[in-house]
Amino acid sequence: MSNEITMPKLSDTMEEGKILRWLKHPGDKIARGEAIAEVETDKADMVLESFEEGVLDQIKLNEGESAPVGAVIALMKSAGAKESKPQAKSDAKAAATGESKSRAQSDEKPATLDAMENPGAEAAATPDVPKPVAIKPKAAEKKEPARKPISPAAVVTDGSAGDLHVHPAMSANLSAAPTAIAAPPPRPEPPKPAVDDEAGDGHKLRASPLARRAAEEAGIDITHVRGTGPDGRVTKRDVDNFLREQQLFKFRRLVSPREGAPGSREELSAMRKTIAKRMALSKREIPHFYVTVEVAMEDAVRLKDSLEATELFEETVTYNDIIVKACALALGRYPRINASYEDEGIVIHPNVNIGVAVAVEDGLILPVIHGCERLSLLEISRAAHRLVAKSSRGGFTSDELSGATFSISNMGMLGIEHFAAVIVPPQAAILAVSAIKDRPVVRNGQLAVGKTMMMTGSFDHRIVDGVVAGRFLQELKRFLENPSSLLL
C-alpha cells in the first residue's frame, strides 16, 4: 500500500503551492532527508525533502501545476513493496474478496496537515492507516535544519517609496543556484597551516584555512578571489570583500529597470502577492507617523576605519552592523518600541530580534538577527556575515526569516538622503537609514563640513506616542555619535 505525500504548509499565509520541478521520478529510491521536489510558495522557492525512505510510486501533481495545502501530490511505497497495480485490477480483486471499494478508499485517506506535522498522533488514533510521509523544506545543503512556517511578517516592501535594503553585502537570491556566485567547491580536506592549490591559470593558489572555510560556507570558488596577503595569499578579508562586490553587483542588477514592454501585463508571483497583501494591510490598518533625525557620523566612520585597519575582527564591521548594535541598546532603554499590537493589546517582547530588509529578485525578505540585546558588536557582525553567506547560495531557514520585533531598511548604498519605510505588521516600528553625506554643519559657532546621516522612524500610533518615538531616536543618535559605547 502506498503512502501519500501531501502539499505541506510552508508559511503562515500559504494556501497553495506550485511544483516547479520534480527531483525524483516514479521508481526512484528515496532516502530519508533526500530532496524530492522544488515548490514555489508565497515566500520563496523551497526544496522539499522526505522524512521517510522508500520508492516513489506515482506523481499526482505535474510540474507547473498548483495544489492547496493538504492535497496529495505523490505516492510513495516502502522499498520492499511490489509495484502498484492499475486501479481497475485493484477494484476487481477487492470485489472478488468481498471487500467494498469504499473500504479500500478509506484505507488510503489523504494525510492531513496535523498528521504530517505529528505523524504519531494519527497513527495512535487509527492503527490500520499507514503513517503519512511528511516532507520538509530543504536548504541548499542537506545538513540544514528543517524550516518552520515562515512568519507573514518576514517580508516588507513599499514599491511606491522604493523601500529596498542596501546593506553593503546583503542582497539575497533564495533560489538554490545563485546567479552571480560561482558553484560551491568540493569539500576540502581538514585545514592545514598553508595549502597550495592549482589555480585555473596553472599558478599555485595560497589561502589561509579561515579563508577556505569562509569560501566554502559562502558557496564560492576560492580560485576566483584575488589574494592580498603575502605572495598573493587569499585571506578571510579577501573573501569578505569578494562577497561584498558580488552582492553589490547583484543588488545593482536587481534595482535596475526591469524588463517589460509598455502596455504589457505581468502575473504576480506568490511572493509578490503576499507582499501586496501585507503592505496593503499595514497601510490600511496601522496609523503610521514619522520622525526624522540627523546624526553626526564622523566618529562612527573613524571607528569603522580603525577596526578595519587594525584587523581586530575577522569579519569586516559594516555601518549596518554598527546601526543594529545601536538600535539594540536604544530598544533596551525604550522597550515600548520593541513591541507588537496583537488582539487589542500591546505585547512588549523580552528579546530584541532585529530584521534587516534584503532585496531579492521579486521583492524583499527580512533575515533576522535574534537576541541582539545579548550580542556584542563582533557577534552581530558575525551573525550578519552568516546571513550574507546564506544570501549568496540560498537556503535561509524559516527561523532566520521570522520572529523580528524591530526592522531596519537601509538605502545608504544608493545615496538616498531621506525616505520612510512601511511598518511590518505586527511590529511597532521600522527604521529607515539613508546615506552618510558630507553636509554643512555648525561647530562652536563656525560653519564646517561634517559627515551626517538621516534616519526616519515609522511608528504605530496605537502603540507609540510621538514623544516616546522622539526620545527613542535621540537615544539612538546618542549611541551612534558616541560609538565607543558600542564596543562595551
N, C-alpha and C positions, 0 to 999 in steps of 0.2 A: 504494500500500500504506500502511495506517495504522500510525502509531507508537503504542505502548502506553504509557499513563500509569499508573504503579503507585502503590500506597499507600506513601509514604515512612516511614522510621523517624525520628520527630522527637524522641525521647528514648531514653536508655539502657534504660529499663524498658518502653517502649511495645511492645505485642504486636499491637494493632489500633487502627484509628482509625474515627471515625464522621463521615460527611458531614453537616454542619449545613446548608449552603446552597451550591448551585452558582451562581457568579457569571457563568458563561458557559453558553451553550446550543448544541446542535448547529447548525452553520452559522455560528457567530460566529467572527470572526477573532481570533487571539490573538497579541499581540506578545511579544517576548522580555521577561521580567520582569513580565508582566501577571498580576494575580490571577485565578485560575480557580475557587477553591472555598474555603470555610471548613470546617476539620476540627477535631473535638474530639479531643484527645489526653489522656494521663494527667496532663499538667501544666497545660495551658491550651488555650483555643480559639485556633487558629492560622490565619492566612490564607496560602494557598499560591499560589505564582506559578510560571510556566514558564520554563525555561532556553531553550526554542526558540520559534520563531514558526511559525504555521500556522493551520489551521481545525479547530475542534472537530468531530469526526465523529460519535462515539457516546458516550453516557453509560452506563456499565456498572453503576454503583452509585448508587441513588437517594438523595435527601435523607432523613436519618434512619436509613439503613442503615449497618452496620459491616462492615469487611473487615480481614483480617490484613495485616500488613506484607508488601509484595511483590505483593499481589493487584492485578489490573488493575481500575482504576476508570473509565477512559475511553480513547477512541482519538482521536488527532489526526493529521491528514494535512497535507502541505505545502500552501502557499497555492495553488499551481497545479494540484494534483491534482484528478481527477474525483471526482464524488460516489460514495460507496461503494454497491455493488450488493447486493441480497438474497443471503443465503448460498446459497440453492438455485440461483440463476443462476450464482453463482461456482463451485459444485461441478460444474454441468453443463459449464461452459466448461473447467474443469480436466480433466474426463473426456474431452471432445472432443479436446483437445490431447495426451492421453496422460499427463498429469501425475496423480500419485496424490494423494488427499486428505491423506494423511499428510505429503507433501512440502509441500503448501500450508500445513498447520498448522505445520510446522517452520520455515517462513519467518516466522511471526508468533509465535514463542515469547515468553512474558512476560519482560520485563526483570527481572533480579534486582536486589537492593539494591546489591550490589557494582558492578554495571554502571551503576546510576543514579548512584552517587557517583563512579565513574570510567568514564565512557562510552567513553573511548578504548581502555581495556583490552579490552573485549568486541569493539569494532569491529575491533581488530587481530587478535583470535583468530578471528573469524567475519566476514569482509568482506561476505558477502551479507546479513547480518542488519541491518536498519535500526537506527540509533542510537536507544536508548530516550530518551524525553523525560523529563528529570529536573525535578522541581519542588522548590521550597524554600519554607520559611515566610517570609511577608512581614509586616513590621511595619506600623504604622499609616501609614507613609509609604513610598513605593516606593524611596526612596534608602537605606533601612535595609539593612545588610549581611545576607547570608544567615545564618540561625541554624545553629549546630551542634547535635548532640543534647544535650538538657538533662540534666545530671547528676542521678542519682536523689537525690543529697544536697541538691538545690536546694529541697526542701520540708520544712518542720518544723512540727509541731504537737503539742499534748498536750491533747486535748479534755477529759480529766478534770481537768487542772490549769488550764484556761483560758489556755493558753500563747499569747497574742496579742501581736503587736508594737504598740507605741504610740508610735512616732516621731511627733512633733507634726505632720508633714506627709507621711507616707508610707504611707497606706492605699491599696492599689492595686486596680484592676479591669483585668484583662488583655483584656477584650473591646474590640473596635475602637471601640465607641461608648460612652464613659463616661456614667454615669447622672447625675452631679451637676455635670458640667462642660459649658459651652457648646461648640457646634461650632467647629472652628478657623476663624479668619477668613481671607479671601483673602490670599495672599502680598503683603505691602506693597511699595511702591516702595523703592528704596535709601534708607537713613536720611538724614533731613535734620536740621539743628540743632533745629528745632522745627516740628511739623506740627499743624495743627488739623483734626480730623475732625468730621463732623456726627454727634452722638450721637442716640439714638433719640428724645429729647425735644425735638430741634431746637436744642440748645445745642452749642457748639463743644467738642470734646474735645481737651485738650492732653496730650501724653505724650512722654516722652523716648525717643530711639531705643533705648536699652537696655531700657526697659520694653516697648516694642513687640516687640523681638526676644524677650524673655523670655515675653511673652504668646503669641507665635507658636509658640515651642518647646513651651510647655505646652498648646497647643491650646485656648486660652480666648479669648473675645471681650473685648477690652480695654475696650469701652464699658460692661462690667459692673463694672469696677474703680473704686472711689472713690479719687480722687486727693487726696493730702495736701500736694502741693507748692505753690509759688506759683501763685495764680489757679486752684487745683484741678488742677494738672498731675499726671498719673499718673507715679510714679517706679517704679524697679525694686523698691524695698522694698514699695510698694503691691501690686505683682503678687505678690511673695512672700507677703505677708500674706493676700491673697485666696486664693492656692493653699492656704495652711495652713488657712484657715477652711473651704474646700471639702472638704479631706481630713478634717478633724475631723468635719464633717457626715457624710461617707461612713462614717468609722470608727464613729461612734456608731450609725449605721443598721446597720452590719454586726454589732456586738456586742449589739444589741437582741434581745429574744426572737424567735426565728424562728417563722414561721407554721407551723401544722400542728396537726391535731386529735389529742387523746389517743387512743391506740389505733391510729393510722394507721401506715402503713409508707412509707418513702421509699427509693427506689433510690439507691444511691451513684453519684456522678458518677465519671468517670475519675480526676479529681484526688483526690477523697476516697478512692477505692480505693487509690491509690498512697500517700497519707498513712497510711492504715490499715496497709498492709504495711510501710512504712518504720519507723513508730513502734513497731509490734509487734516488728519485728526489733531495733530499738535497745534496747528494754527487755528483750528476751529474751536478746540476745547480749552486750550491753555491761554490765559491772558498774559501775553508777553509784555515786558517792559525792558528797556535797555539802559545800561550805564557804561560810560566810556571814561578811561583814564589814560594819561600819558606817562610812560615810565622811562626814567633815565637809565640807559643800559651800558654806560661806559664801564662800570665795574664788572658787570656780568660778562661783557666782551673780554675784558682783561683776564677774568677768572678762567673762561673757556680757553683762551690762548695760552695761559700759563700751564694749565693742566695738560694741554696738548704738547707744549714744548718740553715739559719735564717728564712726560710719559709715565706719570704715576699710575694711571689706569690702563688696563689692557685695551678697553674699549674707548673710542673717541666720544667724549661727552658732548652732546649737541645742545643747542639752545632749547629744544623741546624737552630734553631731559631736565634742564635747569628749571623750566617753567612747570613741569609736572611736580618736581620736588617742592617748589614754592607754593603751588596750589595745595599740595598735601598738608603743608604746615598751616596755611591760612584756613583751610577747611577744618583743621583740628581746633582752631580758635573760634570758628563760626560754623558749628555743626548743623545749623538750620539750613545752610546752603547744601549740605550733603544729605539731602532728604528727598522723599517722594510723596506725591499726593495719591493716596490709594483709599478707595472705599470711604469717601467723605471724611478722611482723616489724613494726618501727616505722620509719616514714618521717618524717623531720624536714624540713619544707618550707623552701625557700630564701626564699620570698616570703610576706609576711603579707597574705592576702586575707580580709577580714572581711565576712561576710554579716550583714545586718540583717533580721530576720524582719518581714514585712509582711502584714497581714491582707487577704485578698481574699474574694470572695463565698462560696467554698466551702472555705476552709482558709487556708493560709499559703504564701507563696513567700519566697525568700531572695535578694534582689538583693545583688550582691557588689561591694565597692569593692576593686579589685585593687591590689597593690603599696603597701599603706598604710605600709610601713616607709620608703618614699621620699617620701611626701606630707607637705606642711605642713598645719597646721590649716585654712588657707584652701583648699588644694587638696582636702582631704577634704570640706569644706563644699560646694565646687563640684560634686564628684562626687555627693554626696548630693542636691544640688538637681537635677542631671540625672536622677537616678532618680525624684525627685518628679515632674518633668515627664513622664517616661515613664509613671509610675503614673497620671497624670491622663488621658492619652489612650490608654494601652495601647501595646504594641509593644516590650516588653523583648526583647532578643536573647538567644540561649542563652548567650553569653559572660557576659552580665550576671546570669545566673541559675545559674552553675556555677563551680566552682573554689574555693569557700570553704574556708579552712583553720581558721577560728575563727568562731564565731557569737555574736551578741548578740540577746537578746529583751528588749524594753523595755515595761513595763506602767505606767510612771510616769503616763501620761495618765489612767489610771483611778483613780489614788490608791491603788494596791495597795502595801501596806507590805512584803510578802515573798512570794516564790514561787520555785519551782525549775523549770527548763526541761529538756526531753529532748534529749540529745545527738544531733546529726545525723551518722549514720554516713558516712564512717569517721573523722570528726574526734575529737580527744581531749577537747574541752571546749566548753561553751557558757556564756555569762554571762547571768544573769537580773538585770535592772535594775529597781528599784522606784522609787516616787515620792520626791521631796525633801519632807521634812516638818519642821515645827517641833517639836523634841523637847527635853526637859530634858537638859542636859549639865553636866559639872563642869569648870570652868576655874579653875586656880590655887586649888583647894580651895573654890571658890564655885559654887553652883548657878546656872545661866543657861539661856537658851533659845537653841538653835542649830539650824541647818538641816542635817539629816543625810539620808543615803540608804543603804538596804540593798542590797547586791549579793550574789548567791549564784552560785557557780560549780558547775556539774555536770561531773564529771571521769570519764574512763575509767580504772579502776584497773589495767587491763592496761598502760597507758602511763605514767600519772602516779601517784606516791605522795602520801600526804596532806601530808607536809612540803613537797614541791615545790609542790603546789596552794596551801598556805597562804602560802608565800613569794611566789608569783605575785600573789595577791590583796593582800598587804601592799605589794608594789611598785606595783600599780595604784592602791591607796589613796594612796600617797605622791605619785604624779603628780597625782591629782585634788585633793589637798589643797594642792598647790603648783602651780597651773595655769599660772603664768608660764613654767614649763618647756615647756609645750605650744606656746608661740609661737616657740621656737628652731628 
